[in-house]
Amino acid sequence: MSTVIRPSGPLPPRVYWARRLMLIAVVLLVTLLIWWLVSGAGDANEETAAEPGTTTRPMSQAPTTAPPRATGASPSMGTRAPPTKTSAAPRSPKKSTPTAPTKTSRPESTATPTKTPEPTKTPEPTKTPLAEPTGDCEPTGVDMQIEVSDVKAGQSNTATFLLTSNDTPACTLSITASSLVVRVTSGVDTVWSSDDCPDALLARQLVVRADPASSYKFTWNGHRSSDGCQLDDEAVEPGGYWVEAALIGGEPHKAYFDVT
């Protein structure tokens, strides 16, 4: 006993007292840890047993049993069968109606739409009325341009004479075989002449203006001509040809074309 209270040894007494206190602290810490683990497990079991929807029956309560029926029933009443218990149909769980998602309305635009300006209509230019003729045309005051295309051998070819007035805004021109001369030439060779065939020039009366030009058409049959408008049976040979025309008293004009 004296050794426990008063430790003896080669070390000072305070060393032994420190070791004893440390041992006691370790023992107490282990004891508290074991107690905490045990008490925590018990609380968890109680919480599990107390969950909602779980009914626990006390152990001391004995099951209730129906009293036995008397077997000595009177003969006049007979034996009644025990009523059959009708089991209630289990109620189907209510289906939760899904809530329709709320539609989020888009914010209306408050900006005023910009109107596209309508294109400005360009006013139509006022048509200038054509000049009216004031008299007959002078041959020297009428200009002429000839338009003609190439043609195949043996086919007719039509030339267009474009006539404009150089002296007056408008004048009257009578075209006949006596006022217009037309020839088809090839080099120095006169192939066809209106002097031989005056009826080939159709008589017309034109109003010749400074603008626009008036047109007159002449058709060549593609053959040579002779006195009395006797035509050769054979067509002219392929080559280069000219259409020449002039008003009597005016300047001659010509245009080139090919016979292929």
Order of alpha helices (4+ residues) and beta strands (2+ residues): alpha-alpha-beta-beta-beta-beta-beta-beta-beta-beta-beta
